[in-house]
Amino acid sequence: MTEKANAWELLSTEGRHPDSAELDRLPSARIVELLVDEERHGLERVLERSAEIAVVADWMAEAFVAGGEILFAGAGTSGRLGVLEAVEIPPTFGTAPERIRAVMAGGEDALFRAVEGAEDREDDGRAAAADLGPGDLLIAISASSVTPFARGALAAARERGARTVLLTCAGPAGLDSLADALLALDTGPEILAGSTRLKAGSATKAALNALTTTAMVRSGKVFENLMVDLRPGSRKLVDRAVRIVAAAAGLDRGAAEELLGSSGGEVKTAIVAARAGLSPEAARQRLATAGGHVRKAIADD
């Protein structure tokens, strides 16, 4: 136990921030300023890793287009951020839920209440990645980099031939051998020492946003800056779908709504039909030939 405690003490994410040594004596306004300012520093660390994040985003797109599975695995805040990212992808980009999913230490109960000790169960992490194989991608999320659950998932995924990524807020030293790609944001100590739900959590969320959005752009889920594969499962999203068709096809709202209806609610089909002067059926076939990419489908006209 002593050896592990010493290892944790060396983590930058567990350090004490020099600017907040007297945190309990500061006025509330100063505490808020420190916390928000540190968020900015965390985002700067993400920006510094943009090239590495882009590489992993391309891996993600490659796996997705080829029919592979993408799995996020983590514990605590890191696990919840992975779940949040995975559940937002289907309505935003029209993907099947099983294509991009997430597991977290402690299971579904841990989403709403901490499950003590769950992160220490390496075997649970290994079991979570047991179904992965060649063509799949595992992204393990661990602010500290030492979480046994995340490391177990990485080890099992590598044994099964899946591509692996470790997304961490710790420094990169000694971590390269754990995964095929290392995204070490190195966000440093928190204003509240060790509370990685703060700056580290925000930086992790920003990195995940960048990964998934870039991957979906590369996979043909975006035309211009519009989410053309969204699932209109609510009144707000139905309205957004109409507005997207109107904007992309240069139609007024009424015409866009009518075309979207005749296209079976498929935003992409409606856009290609309008831009290429095709029937919805022909537009759908054109899209299939173009691999689902609207820009390529209308360029083929």
Secondary structure by P-SEA (a helix, b strand, c coil): caaaaaaaaacccccccccccccccccaaaaaaaaaaaaaaaaaaaaaaaaaaaaaaaaaaaaaaabbbbbbbbcaaaaaaaaaaaaacccccccccccccccccccccccccccccccccaaaaaaaaccccccbbbbbbbcccccaaaaaaaaaaaaaccbbbbbcccccccccccccccccccccccccccccccaaaaaaaaaaaaaaaaaaaaacccccccccccccccaaaaaaaaaaaaaaacccaaaaaaaaaaacccaaaaaaaaaacccaaaaaaaaaaacccaaaaaaac
